[in-house]
Every structure is written in structure tokens, then in C-alpha cells.
Amino acid sequence: MIGTLVSTGRRRDLAAGQQRAIVVVAAIFSAWVIYANLFTISDPLVLGILFVSGIYAIMFAAIGATPNAPDRIPFYDIALSLLSLAAGIFFFVNATAIADRISLLDPFTPAQLFFGISLLLLTLEATRRTTGMGLTIVVVAFLAYNWFGYLLPPPFGHGVDDFTYLLDILVFTTDGVFGVPIQVVASYVFLFVMFGTFLSKAGGGEFFFNLAALLTGRTRGGPAKIAVISSGLYGTMSGSPTSDVVATGSITIPVMKRLGYSARFAGAVEVAASTGGSAMPPVMGSAAFILAEYTGVDYKAVVVAAVVPALLYYLGVFSQVHLRAVRDDLRPSEDEMPTVAQTFRTGWVFLLPIIGIVVALLSGYSPTFTAGIGVMGVIIASTLLKATRLSPWQVIEGLGETTLRILPVAGACAAAGLVIGGLSMTGLGMKAANLILVISNSQPILTLVIAAVVTIILGLGMPTPSAYILAAVLVGPALAQLGYPVLQSHMFLLYFAVLSALTPPIAVAALSAAAIAHEDPFKIAFTSVKLASIGFMLPFAFVWNPALMLLADPLSNTLAVVGGVIATLAVATVVEAFASKPVSPAERLLMLGSAIAAVSPFQLFAVAGIAIGAVLLARHLVAGRRASVQQNAAG
């Protein structure tokens, strides 16, 4: 019983017939989500009601209460699934009456009270099963504050002392469970996860890996570079660093170890590369959709603004991997690498739906329509070749797997909706923002540092969407009060929500890598922070200089991109303390200074930083080439 209360659940390993039944039911639900989004339901409350009840019903059947739950569906989980459906039917039938309710004036009927409390408790249990106790405890703490906060003295207390008003906001409006987070999951996120599922099922994951191997496999540190590129490509579709580590790391980590990288470094490369996928356009996991919906910024603008920072992040990780390979004299892998013909013989079909998504986004189509194009595109493209063609059952499996993959995200976002509803009701978000400003004395840089630290702490052990939502509600107002633009400040918070996945002491992505690398997860986590060091600096840079997000004039944007490249290479050299040879502390300090100047919004400083950084890097590049020629001549 205690285990049920404190642990997360796991996907049940059901008998073949039961598993097939779950997949079919989940596939039917997926088909309904497509139909509802593209053709029928326009009311966000109705969509949220039906989506949540259906997801919960499937969740309690597919995921056991504990890691040791039986591989059958016990009676209590059947009861929870039926209760979820009953709640959904009740809310759907009474949707008009619920929408017309006047809080505090219209009393609850016994049925409304029963199903309202039931849905609240079902959400807490769904959150615990899919994301663990971390987020569940946070939600319970906020609910406790919402309920009993009126007993606290100013400025921490609030004036809401009516439980029915709390229940009204959290369950019977679009400010709680059925709020923005779950609406985004039920539309954009669900369809993009479906796109990624079908892409992977048709062989897209193998194509990404082969493409990365083709580009870098025969260079120094090739397997590590393959991990960086393939994880970035895979991660933007999956949106989950943990699943990305498992999917690509099971191949790349053993190969890196065989090449000569330590288990610690091999695991850290995979963690750093997989984590960055959640910030890589065009999909960026699910948090970017929530960012766009929450802030009102067009998703196309979010994607365009995220391109340069994401590429610089991967350039930083890639550069450190290369410098480590040069320093340790790790030769190219002798394993057979795929040729251009082998890679594109079947892989070209996977480029078609990706190009379709990019074109649709840039043409101004909605994310929902764009995702629909992606799903249809990958299914149609897969039929062009026999090797990639999906059978009818594989299509059903793809639909079902989409629903099962979305369960953790749905649980996290429903819980986040409870937090947002409570914060808006009690005003705690503004109180937290004011507290941050008091601590920082409203100093811009110190406020950003505190915002980064708070976001990372909020994100420890949590899915990226939940971490971002909490940060947006608690920290975002502080940045807004200082005058930071909405897109830059929320992208700042998103980056640190993403990076919380590799930050000790929890570092959930490192736990998965540790199991594959057979290494201490803390060692992997600390090394991955070092590899991702540019990621911790980039948010400060693009808040300081919006041109790094392509938000300025063409000249400033171009200068910022060039400066960003020079700064990233310089930071990688500083962190590794090596280029063609060990770099002295004085030169590292000079490189760091040039990196800061290179991304400055003041063009004179930027040009000076670019020039100094380029000269320092060029010296080592020339020296390295000369040493390589001499070594080859001697050999």
C-alpha cells in the first residue's frame, strides 16, 4: 500500500489479447482526436472534457499503480477507468450548464460536487502514475495553499476561503484541468506526437541515425558526433530527453565506449544531445506549443526565434566532443558506415513530410493543420517504397502507440492546469514575482539569474512542459515587470526548464544513460552539465541581444549569428581547456571575454569580440593542421 502512494506506475505487460485490445481502443481514441481537431469540435471546454476522460480511462487500464503492479487490469483500475468515462459523459452532457455557471452564486448539485471532486482526485492519481511523486507533491502543495492559504498572514495569505469556489475554478472552467495546457496537448501536441510515432514506425529513426553516421561517422570521435546529431533530430520529435536517451543511447553509448571514450563521457554526450532536442525546431517537443498558446505568440514566430539558439547549442556540444577526441587522440571508428546510396535509398521518403511541415509552418498555417499535414504526409510517403510501407495493423499500432505515448504529457499538463487555476485565483504568481524582484532589488541580471535557478529547481524530476508552465506562472511576471519582451523571457524560461532534465541532483535523463553506460548517474549528470555549458549561457545572451533570435534588422541578425558561432566555439575551447594543444588560463580568460563581446548588442563591441575570438581560434586551427601534417609525415 505504501508503495502505491509513493512510487510511479509502469506500463503493464498484458497478455497478447488484452494488449491488442488496449492498442485498438487507444487507436480509436487517436482517430477521434484527429477527427475532433480537424473537423468537428471547436469548443475548447468540450474538447478538454472528452480528451481528459478518454485519456484517463486508457491510462488506468494501461499503467499500473506501482512498478510491481500485476500484469492484468485489477478491479480497482477498471473502476477508475469507468469513473473517468462517467465523469466525461456527465461533463459533456452538462457542458452548456457548466459553461453558464456563475461562480459563488450558483450552488453545486450533488452530482456536480461528486464528479468535480472525483475528477480532481483522478487527476492527482493520473499525475502520480505517469510522472511520479515530484509533480504530484507540488500540485498537492498548491492545492493546500489554495484551500488553506487564507489562514496565512499577509503578504502570503489570500482571501479565498470557499472550497466550492476552488472546485469551481479548477474543474468547471477552462482555467483549471481543462485549461490551456491540456487544450494544447489535445490538439497540437497529440498530432505532432502522432507524426513522430509514424515517422519512427516507418523507419525514420534509422534514417536519422544513418544520416548522422554518413555526415560524421568517419571523423575523429565519430560515434559521439553521431549521437549529437541523431539525438537532436530524434529529440525534436519525441520531446522527451529520457526516451531519446533510451532510443538512441542504446546504440551510441556502447560504440563510444568501444572507441575509447569513458563511460562517464559517453553517457554525458547522449544526455546533453538528447536534452537539447526539446529546444530544437520545428517541433521542439510539446513545451513550445504551450509557450505559443500561453503567451499568444504565433507558433511560427516561436520556431523562427528558436532556430539559431538551438543550432548554437548543438554546435557547442559537437565542438566539445571533437576537442575531446583530438585531445585523447581518438581515431575514427573502423566500423562500417552507411554510404550515401544506402542512406537515401529509402530515407529520402522521410524528408518529404518534414519539408511539408516546415513549408506549412512558414506559410502561416495553424500548428494543428501543420501537424495533420505531417501525419498524412508520413503515411502517404511511406507507401512509396515497399521497405517503408506500413501495413494496416502497423497503422493501427501507430495510432494506439500515439495515445500511449501521450499519457505522461497529458497527466503532467492536466496537473499543471490545476496549478495555473489556483495561482490565478489566489494571486500567488504575482506575489512570487514580487518576492523575486525584492530579493534581486530589481536588478535585471540578478533577476535573470534567480529566474534561471528557480526554473531549474521547479523542473527537477519533472517533464519539461510542467517545469515551463510553473516557471511561466511564478517567474514570468517578474521578467515582465522589468520590461523583458514576452518571447525572449519565456524562451529563457523554456531553456532552463529543458536543461533541468540534465541538472543534478535528480537529472532524470542521466538516470537512463547511467543504466546503459554502467556508470554513476551523478558523474554522468555533472559531465553533461559541462557539455551543455553553452546552453546555460545562451538564454542570457538572447535576452541581452534579441538579434540572436532573429528579432532585429538583417545586419544585426547576421552579426549576431556570426558572433554566436565564434562565441560558442570559444566557450567550447574554454570549457575543454584544449584546442590544438592545452590552452593557458590567460588565453582562456581572453577567449571568454571575446565570447561575451561577440554576442553584444552593441555592434562595435561585437565586431571586436568576433575579431579577437576568430584570431585566437584560427591560431589553434593552423597549429592543429600543422601538427597533423607532421604526424602523418612521420607515420
C-alpha positions as CSV (number, residue, x, y, z in Angstrom):
1,M,0.0,0.0,0.0
2,I,2.8,2.4,0.9
3,G,4.5,1.7,-2.5
4,T,1.3,2.6,-4.3
5,L,1.4,6.0,-2.6
6,V,5.0,7.0,-3.2
7,S,6.0,5.4,-6.5
8,T,5.2,5.9,-10.1
9,G,3.4,3.3,-12.2
10,R,4.6,1.3,-15.2
11,R,3.2,0.2,-18.5
12,R,1.5,-3.2,-17.9
13,D,2.9,-6.2,-19.8
14,L,-0.5,-7.6,-20.6
15,A,-1.4,-10.9,-22.2
16,A,-1.4,-10.7,-26.0
17,G,-5.1,-10.5,-26.4
18,Q,-5.5,-7.8,-23.7
19,Q,-2.6,-5.8,-25.1
20,R,-4.1,-5.9,-28.6
21,A,-7.4,-4.7,-27.1
22,I,-5.7,-1.8,-25.4
23,V,-4.0,-0.8,-28.6
24,V,-7.2,-1.0,-30.6
25,V,-9.1,1.2,-28.0
26,A,-6.2,3.6,-28.0
27,A,-6.1,3.7,-31.8
28,I,-9.9,4.5,-31.9
29,F,-9.2,7.3,-29.4
30,S,-6.4,8.7,-31.6
31,A,-8.7,8.6,-34.7
32,W,-11.3,10.5,-32.7
33,V,-8.7,13.2,-31.7
34,I,-7.8,13.7,-35.4
35,Y,-11.5,13.9,-36.4
36,A,-12.3,16.2,-33.5
37,N,-9.4,18.6,-34.2
38,L,-9.7,18.9,-37.9
39,F,-13.5,18.6,-38.5
40,T,-15.8,18.9,-35.5
41,I,-15.1,20.3,-32.0
42,S,-14.3,24.0,-31.8
43,D,-15.3,24.5,-28.1
44,P,-12.1,24.1,-26.0
45,L,-14.1,23.1,-22.9
46,V,-15.9,20.3,-24.7
47,L,-12.6,19.1,-26.3
48,G,-10.9,19.2,-23.0
49,I,-13.7,17.2,-21.2
50,L,-13.8,14.4,-23.8
51,F,-10.0,14.3,-24.1
52,V,-9.3,14.1,-20.4
53,S,-11.9,11.5,-19.7
54,G,-10.8,9.3,-22.5
55,I,-7.1,9.6,-21.7
56,Y,-7.7,8.8,-18.0
57,A,-9.8,5.7,-18.9
58,I,-7.0,4.4,-21.1
59,M,-4.3,5.4,-18.6
60,F,-5.7,3.5,-15.7
61,A,-6.1,0.4,-17.8
62,A,-2.6,0.6,-19.4
63,I,-0.5,1.9,-16.5
64,G,-0.3,0.0,-13.2
65,A,-0.5,1.8,-9.8
66,T,3.1,0.8,-8.9
67,P,6.2,-0.7,-10.6
68,N,5.2,-4.0,-9.2
69,A,1.6,-3.8,-10.3
70,P,0.2,-7.1,-11.7
71,D,0.2,-7.7,-15.4
72,R,-3.5,-7.7,-15.5
73,I,-6.1,-5.0,-15.0
74,P,-7.3,-5.2,-11.4
75,F,-10.9,-4.4,-10.4
76,Y,-9.9,-1.0,-8.8
77,D,-8.3,0.2,-12.1
78,I,-11.4,-0.9,-14.0
79,A,-13.4,1.1,-11.6
80,L,-11.2,4.2,-12.1
81,S,-11.5,3.8,-15.9
82,L,-15.2,3.6,-15.6
83,L,-15.4,6.6,-13.3
84,S,-13.3,8.6,-15.7
85,L,-15.7,7.8,-18.5
86,A,-18.7,8.5,-16.3
87,A,-17.2,11.9,-15.4
88,G,-16.6,12.7,-19.0
89,I,-20.1,11.8,-20.0
90,F,-21.6,13.9,-17.2
91,F,-19.5,16.9,-18.0
92,F,-20.2,16.6,-21.7
93,V,-24.0,16.2,-21.3
94,N,-24.0,19.2,-18.9
95,A,-21.4,21.3,-20.8
96,T,-23.8,24.2,-21.5
97,A,-25.0,24.4,-17.9
98,I,-21.4,24.2,-16.7
99,A,-20.3,27.0,-19.1
100,D,-23.2,29.2,-17.9
101,R,-22.5,28.7,-14.2
102,I,-21.7,31.8,-12.1
103,S,-19.1,31.1,-9.6
104,L,-20.1,31.6,-5.9
105,L,-23.7,32.3,-6.9
106,D,-24.9,29.0,-8.5
107,P,-24.7,26.2,-5.9
108,F,-23.4,22.8,-6.9
109,T,-25.8,19.9,-7.3
110,P,-24.8,16.7,-5.6
111,A,-23.9,15.2,-8.9
112,Q,-21.7,18.2,-9.8
113,L,-20.0,18.0,-6.5
114,F,-19.4,14.3,-6.8
115,F,-17.9,14.3,-10.3
116,G,-16.0,17.5,-9.6
117,I,-14.2,16.0,-6.6
118,S,-13.8,12.7,-8.5
119,L,-12.1,14.4,-11.4
120,L,-9.8,16.3,-9.1
121,L,-8.7,13.1,-7.4
122,L,-8.4,11.2,-10.7
123,T,-6.1,13.9,-12.0
124,L,-3.8,13.6,-8.9
125,E,-3.6,9.8,-9.3
126,A,-3.1,10.1,-13.1
127,T,-0.2,12.5,-12.4
128,R,1.4,10.2,-9.9
129,R,1.2,7.2,-12.2
130,T,2.7,8.9,-15.2
131,T,5.2,11.4,-13.8
132,G,5.9,10.3,-10.3
133,M,5.5,11.9,-6.9
134,G,7.6,15.0,-7.6
135,L,4.9,16.8,-9.6
136,T,2.1,15.3,-7.6
137,I,3.5,16.7,-4.3
138,V,3.9,20.1,-6.0
139,V,0.3,20.1,-7.1
140,V,-1.0,18.9,-3.7
141,A,1.1,21.7,-2.0
142,F,-0.5,24.3,-4.3
143,L,-4.0,22.9,-3.7
144,A,-3.3,23.0,0.1
145,Y,-2.3,26.7,-0.3
146,N,-5.4,27.4,-2.4
147,W,-7.6,25.8,0.3
148,F,-5.9,27.0,3.5
149,G,-3.9,30.0,2.4
150,Y,-6.5,32.4,3.8
151,L,-5.2,31.4,7.2
152,L,-1.7,32.8,6.5
153,P,-0.8,36.3,7.4
154,P,-0.1,39.0,4.7
155,P,1.6,39.1,2.2
156,F,1.4,35.3,1.8
157,G,-2.2,34.8,2.6
158,H,-5.2,35.3,0.3
159,G,-8.9,35.9,0.7
160,V,-10.4,32.8,-0.8
161,D,-11.9,30.6,1.9
162,D,-14.6,28.7,0.0
163,F,-13.7,25.2,-1.2
164,T,-16.6,25.2,-3.7
165,Y,-15.2,28.3,-5.4
166,L,-11.8,26.5,-5.6
167,L,-13.5,23.4,-7.1
168,D,-15.5,25.6,-9.5
169,I,-12.3,27.3,-10.9
170,L,-10.2,24.1,-11.1
171,V,-12.8,21.8,-12.6
172,F,-15.7,23.7,-14.0
173,T,-13.9,26.3,-16.1
174,T,-11.1,26.4,-18.7
175,D,-8.8,27.9,-16.1
176,G,-8.0,24.5,-14.4
177,V,-7.9,20.9,-15.6
178,F,-9.4,21.9,-18.9
179,G,-7.1,24.9,-19.3
180,V,-4.5,25.9,-21.9
181,P,-2.0,23.0,-21.2
182,I,-4.5,20.2,-21.8
183,Q,-6.0,22.0,-24.7
184,V,-2.6,22.2,-26.3
185,V,-1.9,18.5,-25.6
186,A,-5.3,17.6,-27.1
187,S,-4.6,19.4,-30.3
188,Y,-1.1,20.4,-31.5
189,V,1.0,18.1,-29.2
190,F,-1.1,15.0,-29.8
191,L,-0.9,15.4,-33.6
192,F,2.8,16.1,-33.6
193,V,3.5,13.0,-31.3
194,M,1.5,11.0,-33.9
195,F,3.7,12.4,-36.6
196,G,6.8,11.3,-34.7
197,T,5.3,7.9,-34.0
198,F,4.5,7.1,-37.6
199,L,7.9,8.5,-38.7
200,S,9.6,6.2,-36.3
201,K,7.4,3.2,-37.2
202,A,8.2,3.6,-40.9
203,G,11.9,3.7,-40.3
204,G,12.6,7.4,-39.8
205,G,14.6,6.8,-36.7
206,E,17.0,4.6,-38.5
207,F,17.3,7.2,-41.3
208,F,18.2,9.9,-38.8
209,F,20.9,7.7,-37.4
210,N,22.3,6.7,-40.8
211,L,22.3,10.4,-41.9
212,A,24.3,11.3,-38.8
213,A,26.7,8.5,-39.4
214,L,27.1,9.5,-43.0
215,L,28.0,13.0,-42.0
216,T,30.4,12.4,-39.1
217,G,31.0,8.7,-38.7
218,R,34.4,8.7,-40.3
219,T,35.7,11.7,-38.4
220,R,37.5,11.8,-35.1
221,G,35.1,11.0,-32.3
222,G,32.6,9.9,-35.0
223,P,30.2,7.8,-32.8
224,A,29.9,10.7,-30.3
225,K,29.1,13.1,-33.1
226,I,26.6,10.6,-34.5
227,A,25.0,10.7,-31.0
228,V,24.8,14.5,-31.0
229,I,23.2,14.8,-34.5
230,S,20.9,11.8,-34.3
231,S,19.7,12.7,-30.8
232,G,18.9,16.2,-31.9
233,L,16.9,15.0,-34.9
234,Y,15.1,12.4,-32.9
235,G,14.6,14.6,-29.8
236,T,12.7,17.4,-31.6
237,M,10.0,14.8,-32.5
238,S,9.9,12.9,-29.2
239,G,10.2,15.9,-26.8
240,S,11.3,13.6,-24.0
241,P,15.1,13.5,-23.1
242,T,14.6,10.2,-21.2
243,S,13.0,8.3,-24.1
244,D,15.5,9.9,-26.5
245,V,18.4,8.6,-24.4
246,V,16.9,5.1,-24.4
247,A,16.1,5.2,-28.1
248,T,19.5,6.4,-29.5
249,G,21.8,5.9,-26.5
250,S,21.4,2.1,-26.5
251,I,23.3,2.2,-29.8
252,T,25.6,5.1,-29.5
253,I,26.9,4.8,-25.9
254,P,28.4,1.3,-26.3
255,V,30.0,2.3,-29.6
256,M,31.5,5.4,-27.9
257,K,32.9,3.3,-25.1
258,R,34.4,0.9,-27.6
259,L,36.1,3.8,-29.4
260,G,37.8,4.9,-26.2
261,Y,35.5,7.4,-24.6
262,S,35.0,6.8,-20.9
263,A,31.6,5.5,-19.8
264,R,31.1,8.8,-18.0
265,F,31.7,10.9,-21.0
266,A,29.8,8.6,-23.4
267,G,26.7,8.8,-21.2
268,A,27.0,12.6,-20.8
269,V,27.2,13.1,-24.6
270,E,24.0,11.3,-25.1
271,V,22.3,13.1,-22.2
272,A,23.4,16.6,-23.4
273,A,22.4,15.8,-27.0
274,S,19.0,14.3,-26.1
275,T,18.1,17.1,-23.8
276,G,18.7,19.7,-26.4
277,G,16.1,18.1,-28.7
278,S,13.3,19.6,-26.7
279,A,14.5,23.1,-27.9
280,M,15.2,22.1,-31.5
281,P,12.7,23.3,-34.1
282,P,10.4,22.6,-35.8
283,V,8.6,20.5,-33.2
284,M,10.5,21.3,-30.0
285,G,8.7,18.6,-28.1
286,S,5.5,19.9,-26.6
287,A,6.6,22.9,-24.5
288,A,6.9,25.2,-27.4
289,F,3.2,24.8,-28.3
290,I,2.3,25.6,-24.7
291,L,4.6,28.6,-24.9
292,A,2.9,29.9,-28.0
293,E,-0.6,29.3,-26.6
294,Y,0.1,30.7,-23.2
295,T,1.9,33.9,-24.4
296,G,-0.2,34.5,-27.5
297,V,2.9,34.5,-29.7
298,D,2.4,32.9,-33.1
299,Y,4.0,29.4,-33.2
300,K,5.8,30.3,-36.4
301,A,7.5,33.2,-34.6
302,V,8.5,30.8,-31.8
303,V,10.1,28.4,-34.2
304,V,12.0,31.0,-36.2
305,A,13.3,32.6,-33.0
306,A,14.4,29.2,-31.7
307,V,16.5,28.2,-34.7
308,V,19.8,30.0,-34.0
309,P,20.0,29.3,-30.3
310,A,19.2,25.6,-30.9
311,L,21.9,25.3,-33.6
312,L,24.4,27.1,-31.4
313,Y,23.6,24.7,-28.5
314,Y,24.4,21.7,-30.7
315,L,27.5,23.4,-32.2
316,G,28.7,23.7,-28.6
317,V,28.2,20.1,-27.7
318,F,29.6,19.0,-31.1
319,S,32.7,21.1,-30.6
320,Q,33.5,19.8,-27.1
321,V,33.1,16.2,-28.4
322,H,35.5,17.0,-31.2
323,L,38.1,18.7,-28.9
324,R,37.9,15.8,-26.5
325,A,38.6,13.3,-29.4
326,V,41.6,15.4,-30.5
327,R,43.0,15.7,-27.0
328,D,42.7,12.0,-26.3
329,D,43.8,11.1,-29.9
330,L,40.7,9.1,-30.6
331,R,40.9,7.9,-34.2
332,P,37.9,7.5,-36.5
333,S,35.8,4.4,-35.9
334,E,36.7,1.4,-38.1
335,D,33.1,0.2,-38.1
336,E,31.5,0.2,-41.5
337,M,29.5,3.3,-42.0
338,P,26.4,3.7,-44.3
339,T,27.1,5.2,-47.8
340,V,25.1,8.0,-49.4
341,A,23.3,5.4,-51.5
342,Q,22.4,3.2,-48.5
343,T,21.2,6.2,-46.5
344,F,19.0,7.8,-49.1
345,R,17.8,4.6,-51.0
346,T,14.8,4.5,-48.7
347,G,15.5,7.5,-46.4
348,W,14.5,10.2,-49.0
349,V,10.8,9.5,-48.4
350,F,11.2,10.8,-44.8
351,L,12.4,14.1,-46.0
352,L,9.0,14.8,-47.7
353,P,6.8,15.1,-44.6
354,I,9.4,17.1,-42.8
355,I,9.7,19.5,-45.7
356,G,5.9,19.6,-45.7
357,I,5.8,20.6,-42.1
358,V,8.4,23.3,-42.5
359,V,6.7,24.8,-45.6
360,A,3.3,24.7,-43.9
361,L,4.6,26.5,-40.8
362,L,6.4,29.2,-42.8
363,S,3.3,29.6,-44.9
364,G,1.3,30.6,-41.9
365,Y,-0.9,27.5,-41.4
366,S,-2.0,26.7,-37.9
367,P,0.0,24.2,-35.9
368,T,-3.0,21.8,-35.9
369,F,-3.3,21.9,-39.6
370,T,0.5,21.6,-40.0
371,A,0.6,18.6,-37.8
372,G,-2.2,17.0,-39.7
373,I,-0.2,17.5,-42.9
374,G,2.8,15.9,-41.3
375,V,0.8,12.8,-40.2
376,M,-0.8,12.4,-43.6
377,G,2.5,13.1,-45.3
378,V,4.5,10.4,-43.5
379,I,1.7,7.8,-44.0
380,I,1.5,8.6,-47.7
381,A,5.2,8.9,-48.2
382,S,5.8,5.6,-46.5
383,T,3.7,3.9,-49.2
384,L,6.0,5.0,-52.0
385,L,8.5,2.2,-51.2
386,K,8.0,-1.4,-50.1
387,A,10.7,-1.1,-47.4
388,T,8.9,1.7,-45.6
389,R,5.3,0.8,-46.4
390,L,3.1,0.4,-43.3
391,S,0.6,-2.5,-43.1
392,P,-2.9,-1.8,-41.9
393,W,-2.1,-3.3,-38.5
394,Q,1.0,-1.1,-38.2
395,V,-1.2,1.9,-38.9
396,I,-3.5,0.8,-36.0
397,E,-0.4,0.3,-33.8
398,G,0.9,3.7,-34.7
399,L,-2.4,5.3,-33.7
400,G,-2.6,3.3,-30.5
401,E,1.1,4.0,-29.6
402,T,0.4,7.7,-30.0
403,T,-2.2,7.7,-27.3
404,L,0.0,5.6,-25.0
405,R,3.0,7.9,-25.6
406,I,0.9,11.0,-24.8
407,L,-0.2,9.7,-21.4
408,P,2.7,11.2,-19.3
409,V,2.4,14.5,-21.1
410,A,-1.4,14.6,-20.6
411,G,-1.0,13.7,-16.9
412,A,1.6,16.4,-16.4
413,C,-0.4,19.1,-18.3
414,A,-3.7,18.3,-16.5
415,A,-1.8,18.8,-13.2
416,A,-0.2,22.0,-14.5
417,G,-3.7,23.3,-15.2
418,L,-4.6,22.8,-11.6
419,V,-1.6,24.9,-10.6
420,I,-2.4,27.7,-13.1
421,G,-6.0,27.8,-12.0
422,G,-5.1,28.1,-8.3
423,L,-2.4,30.7,-8.9
424,S,-4.7,32.9,-10.9
425,M,-7.4,32.6,-8.3
426,T,-5.2,33.4,-5.3
427,G,-2.7,35.8,-6.9
428,L,0.3,33.7,-5.8
429,G,2.0,34.2,-9.1
430,M,2.3,37.9,-8.7
431,K,3.4,37.5,-5.1
432,A,6.2,35.2,-6.1
433,A,7.2,37.6,-8.9
434,N,7.3,40.5,-6.4
435,L,9.4,38.4,-4.0
436,I,11.9,37.7,-6.7
437,L,12.1,41.4,-7.5
438,V,12.6,42.2,-3.8
439,I,15.4,39.7,-3.5
440,S,17.1,40.9,-6.7
441,N,16.5,44.5,-5.9
442,S,15.0,44.7,-9.4
443,Q,18.5,44.4,-10.9
444,P,18.0,42.9,-14.4
445,I,21.0,40.5,-14.4
446,L,20.4,39.2,-10.9
447,T,16.7,38.8,-11.6
448,L,17.6,36.6,-14.6
449,V,20.0,34.5,-12.5
450,I,17.3,34.0,-9.9
451,A,14.7,33.2,-12.6
452,A,17.1,30.6,-14.1
453,V,17.8,28.9,-10.7
454,V,14.1,28.9,-9.7
455,T,13.1,27.4,-13.1
456,I,15.7,24.6,-12.8
457,I,14.6,23.8,-9.2
458,L,10.9,23.7,-10.4
459,G,12.0,21.4,-13.2
460,L,13.9,18.8,-11.2
461,G,12.4,15.4,-11.9
462,M,9.5,16.9,-13.9
463,P,8.5,16.8,-17.5
464,T,9.6,19.9,-19.5
465,P,6.0,21.1,-20.1
466,S,5.2,21.1,-16.4
467,A,8.5,22.8,-15.5
468,Y,8.0,25.5,-18.1
469,I,4.3,26.2,-17.0
470,L,5.3,26.5,-13.4
471,A,8.1,28.9,-14.3
472,A,5.9,30.9,-16.6
473,V,3.3,31.5,-13.9
474,L,5.6,32.0,-10.9
475,V,8.7,33.7,-12.6
476,G,7.4,35.1,-15.8
477,P,5.6,38.1,-14.2
478,A,8.9,39.2,-12.6
479,L,10.6,39.4,-16.0
480,A,7.6,41.1,-17.5
481,Q,7.7,43.8,-14.8
482,L,11.3,44.5,-15.7
483,G,10.2,45.1,-19.3
484,Y,11.7,42.0,-20.9
485,P,9.8,41.1,-24.1
486,V,7.4,38.2,-23.9
487,L,9.0,35.9,-26.4
488,Q,12.6,36.4,-25.1
489,S,11.7,36.0,-21.5
490,H,9.5,32.9,-22.0
491,M,12.1,31.3,-24.3
492,F,14.6,32.0,-21.5
493,L,12.4,30.1,-19.0
494,L,11.8,27.3,-21.6
495,Y,15.5,26.7,-22.0
496,F,16.1,26.3,-18.3
497,A,13.1,24.1,-18.0
498,V,14.6,21.9,-20.7
499,L,18.1,21.9,-19.0
500,S,16.6,20.8,-15.7
501,A,16.5,17.3,-17.2
502,L,20.3,17.0,-17.0
503,T,20.9,19.1,-13.9
504,P,21.9,17.4,-10.7
505,P,20.8,16.2,-8.2
506,I,17.9,14.4,-10.0
507,A,18.9,14.7,-13.7
508,V,16.3,12.2,-15.0
509,A,17.9,11.9,-18.4
510,A,21.2,10.9,-16.7
511,L,19.5,8.1,-14.9
512,S,18.6,6.4,-18.2
513,A,22.0,6.9,-19.6
514,A,23.6,5.5,-16.5
515,A,21.8,2.2,-16.9
516,I,23.2,1.9,-20.5
517,A,26.7,3.2,-19.8
518,H,27.0,1.3,-16.4
519,E,28.3,4.4,-14.7
520,D,27.3,6.5,-11.7
521,P,24.4,8.8,-12.8
522,F,25.8,11.7,-10.8
523,K,29.1,11.5,-12.7
524,I,27.2,11.5,-16.0
525,A,25.0,14.4,-14.9
526,F,27.9,16.6,-13.9
527,T,29.7,15.9,-17.1
528,S,26.6,16.5,-19.2
529,V,26.2,19.9,-17.5
530,K,29.8,20.7,-18.6
531,L,29.0,19.6,-22.2
532,A,25.8,21.6,-22.2
533,S,27.5,24.7,-20.7
534,I,26.7,26.8,-23.8
535,G,23.0,26.0,-23.2
536,F,23.2,27.7,-19.7
537,M,24.7,30.8,-21.3
538,L,22.6,31.1,-24.4
539,P,19.4,32.3,-22.7
540,F,21.2,35.2,-21.1
541,A,22.7,36.0,-24.5
542,F,19.5,36.1,-26.5
543,V,17.7,38.1,-23.8
544,W,20.6,40.6,-23.9
545,N,20.8,40.6,-27.7
546,P,17.4,39.8,-29.5
547,A,19.3,39.5,-32.8
548,L,20.3,36.0,-31.7
549,M,16.6,35.1,-32.1
550,L,16.5,36.9,-35.5
551,L,14.4,39.7,-33.9
552,A,16.4,42.7,-35.2
553,D,17.3,44.1,-38.6
554,P,19.2,42.0,-41.1
555,L,22.6,43.4,-40.4
556,S,22.2,43.0,-36.6
557,N,20.9,39.5,-37.1
558,T,23.8,38.5,-39.4
559,L,26.4,40.0,-37.0
560,A,24.7,38.2,-34.0
561,V,24.8,34.8,-35.8
562,V,28.5,35.2,-36.7
563,G,29.2,36.4,-33.2
564,G,27.2,33.5,-31.7
565,V,29.2,30.9,-33.7
566,I,32.6,32.5,-32.6
567,A,31.4,32.7,-29.0
568,T,30.2,29.1,-29.0
569,L,33.5,27.8,-30.4
570,A,35.4,29.9,-27.8
571,V,33.3,28.7,-24.9
572,A,33.8,25.0,-26.0
573,T,37.6,25.7,-26.1
574,V,37.5,27.4,-22.6
575,V,35.5,24.5,-21.1
576,E,37.7,21.8,-22.5
577,A,40.9,23.8,-21.9
578,F,42.2,22.4,-25.1
579,A,42.3,23.2,-28.8
580,S,45.3,22.0,-30.8
581,K,47.1,21.9,-27.5
582,P,46.3,22.8,-23.9
583,V,45.0,26.3,-23.6
584,S,46.6,28.5,-20.9
585,P,44.4,30.1,-18.2
586,A,45.2,33.6,-19.6
587,E,44.2,32.6,-23.1
588,R,41.0,31.0,-21.8
589,L,40.1,34.2,-20.0
590,L,40.7,36.2,-23.2
591,M,38.6,33.8,-25.2
592,L,35.8,34.1,-22.6
593,G,35.9,37.9,-22.8
594,S,35.8,37.8,-26.6
595,A,32.8,35.4,-26.5
596,I,30.9,37.8,-24.3
597,A,31.7,40.7,-26.6
598,A,30.9,38.8,-29.7
599,V,27.2,38.4,-28.7
600,S,26.9,42.0,-27.5
601,P,24.0,44.1,-29.0
602,F,26.5,46.9,-29.4
603,Q,28.0,46.4,-32.8
604,L,31.4,47.9,-32.1
605,F,31.9,45.5,-29.2
606,A,30.5,42.6,-31.2
607,V,32.9,43.2,-34.1
608,A,35.9,43.5,-31.7
609,G,34.8,40.3,-29.9
610,I,34.4,38.4,-33.2
611,A,37.8,39.6,-34.5
612,I,39.7,38.7,-31.3
613,G,37.9,35.3,-30.9
614,A,38.5,34.4,-34.6
615,V,42.2,35.2,-34.4
616,L,42.6,33.1,-31.2
617,L,40.7,30.2,-32.7
618,A,42.5,30.4,-36.1
619,R,45.9,30.2,-34.3
620,H,44.9,26.9,-32.8
621,L,43.3,25.6,-36.0
622,V,46.5,26.4,-38.0
623,A,48.7,24.8,-35.3
624,G,46.5,21.7,-35.3
625,R,46.7,21.3,-39.0
626,R,50.4,21.7,-38.9
627,A,50.8,19.1,-36.2
628,S,48.5,16.7,-38.1
629,V,50.6,17.1,-41.3
630,Q,53.8,16.5,-39.3
631,Q,52.3,13.4,-37.6
632,N,51.2,11.9,-40.9
633,A,54.6,12.6,-42.5
634,A,56.3,10.9,-39.5
635,G,54.0,7.9,-39.8
